Amino acid sequence: MQNVALLGFGTVGASVARILDERISDVNLTSILVRAGKEHVDPRATSNFDAILSDSALDTVVECMGGLSPAYEYIKAALIAKKNVVTSNKAVVSAHFEEFMTLAAEAGVNLKIEACVCGGIPWIAGIQKVRRIDEISAFWGIMNGTTNYIVYSMLKDGTDFAEVLSKAQELGYAERDPSSDIDGIDVRSKTMISASIAFDVICTNQIPMSGIRNLTKRDLAMFGSHDMTIKLFGRGVSNGSSYAVVVEPVAVPLSAIEAHVPTNFNVATVVGDTIGELKFYGQGAGGNPTANAVVQDIIDCADAPIEGQQNFSANLLYNPELFVSDYVFRTQADIPGGSFWEPGAQLVKNLSAEKARELLTSALTQDPTTFMAALEKRN
């Protein structure tokens, strides 16, 4: 019997508790940490983390709180106390991945992070299995359900960005402050984690990043006239000696699988030497899908030996020049090297993702409504 403490009882945490109670007979949920002053809706609830950690019978700490603090302090303390840690918190993992893995290795315990990327999809486990045999040369995908829901709904219903965003907030897909989703911050965390696992490196946080805040239905119509649509991608590539990552809107052909991913679903692709392209599709957000991934990790803490955790031993250099694409800028600003693509839109060929982001930053100072997208190009 594995004894587990749950930190956080929001959408994901409550779903984790329910799944454990109803479906997993060999896991005992002993404690649920809630904020001080919050009404205790479960008899296992407590606001005393130290009391949880001092329980000698406790095997695993499950963190579903989100944010950087106190999640960082709690995870660190749990690892030092030689407790397995399972977390769905991509922000804190992407910020402290190397430290957490080092502490887990020193303590001889598991750090499990499946739920941090792509919700219920077994994306992290999939990458790890590919790496048993293959070198990974690339990955890409739709890793944020909120932005995919927005683009999908704009296309399906012909509605404006602001209207769809408001609806997404009503449905609980988007936060009151949607910046993390629509500006690419959430995807950046997930892309950093994915790159760290795929390429066995501590991924830089200096990632070229742009989002869909300025996307309009006219933009979608413009790209549609070229048989393309827009998706917000996290992408990584490696040539064996260096790697690069980027978060940006990509104009994908309507013939691509990614063009037809609906509502809040995700799809992510990894490329290995012998496996080729391997795609993972499913719900990328929501209480039940994310909780499913958390519970899978909890089960693995008991069933799987502590092995194969990342040691980030690959000596790869970060080289942003590995990502080169053609870019479309819809703007009234002057774009150096730009040529006519459509009325009000300019095309710049063979730009690195880093240089494209620099041009976007400059264009936004002249025209704050500027939108930029890469034209899909496999690396």
C-alpha positions, 0 to 999 in steps of 0.5 A, a space after each residue: 500500500 502506497 501512502 500519498 499526500 496531495 498538495 492542492 485541491 483545485 480542479 486537478 487535485 480534486 480529480 486526483 483525489 476522486 480517482 484515487 478513492 474510487 479506482 485505485 485500491 492500493 494507494 492510500 490518500 492520507 492528507 490533503 493540503 489546503 490553504 490556511 483559512 479555507 473551509 475543509 471539505 474533506 476530513 483528510 484536509 490540513 493546512 500544516 505541510 510540516 505535519 504532512 512531511 513528518 509522517 514517516 509512513 508517507 511515500 509520495 507527495 503529489 503537488 497540484 497547486 500550480 505557480 512557483 511558490 510555495 510549490 518550489 519549497 514544498 517539492 524541494 522539502 519533499 525530495 530532501 525528505 526522501 519522498 517520491 514527488 509527482 507534480 502537474 506544475 509545468 511552471 515550477 518544473 521548467 524553472 527548477 528541473 535540474 535541481 529537482 532531478 539532482 535532489 531526487 537522484 541524491 535521495 533515491 526517489 522518483 520525480 514524476 512529471 507526466 501531467 506537466 505537458 499535454 494533460 492526459 497524453 502520455 507525452 513524457 513517457 513516450 519521449 522517454 521510450 523513444 530515447 531508449 533506442 533512438 536519438 531524437 531529432 525534432 518534436 513539435 506540437 499543439 501543447 496548449 488547449 486554451 489557444 487551440 480552442 480559441 483558434 478552432 472556435 474562431 474558424 468554426 463560428 467566425 467569431 472575433 478573438 475577444 469573444 472566443 476568449 471570453 467564452 473560454 474563460 466562462 468554460 474554465 479553459 482560460 484564466 481571468 488573466 489569459 496572458 500565460 496562454 495567449 502569449 505563449 508562456 505556458 507553451 514555453 514551460 512545456 517546450 522547455 520540459 519536452 526539450 530537456 527530456 528529448 535532448 537530455 539537456 537543461 533547456 535554456 529559458 531564452 526561447 524565442 516566444 510569441 503568441 496569438 494575442 493579435 490573431 484576427 479572423 481576417 488573419 485566419 481568412 488570409 491564411 485560409 486562402 493559401 490552404 493553411 491555418 494557424 496553430 500555436 506550436 512549441 518546437 524543438 530540433 537537434 542535430 546531435 551537437 546542438 539544439 534549438 527551441 521556439 514557441 510561435 504561431 505556425 501556418 500549417 497546411 490544411 492537409 496536416 493533422 494538426 490543422 484539424 485538432 478540435 477544441 481543447 485537444 493537443 497533438 504532439 509529434 516526436 521524431 526518432 531515427 528508427 521510429 520516424 514521426 510518432 504522434 500523440 493525440 488527446 485532451 491536453 487540459 482539464 481536471 480528469 485528463 490531467 489527473 489521469 496522468 498524475 495518478 498514472 505517475 503515482 502508480 509508477 512510483 510504486 510499480 516501477 524501479 527508480 531508474 532512467 531519470 534524466 541526468 542531462 548528460 548530453 553536451 549540446 550547445 544551444 544554437 538558435 540558427 537551427 530553426 529557420 523558416 519563412 515568416 509572414 508579418 501582418 502589419 502596417 510597420 516596415 519589415 526589413 527584407 519583407 516582400 508583398 505576400 497579401 495586402 497588409 502582409 509581408 513575407 520574409 524568407 529564411 529567418 531564424 526564429 530568434 531574428 523573426 522574434 526581433 523583427 516582431 518586437 520592432 514591428 510592434 513598436 510601430 503597429 501594436 496590432 502586428 501578427 506574425 506566423 512561421 510558414 511550416 517547414 520541417 527541420 
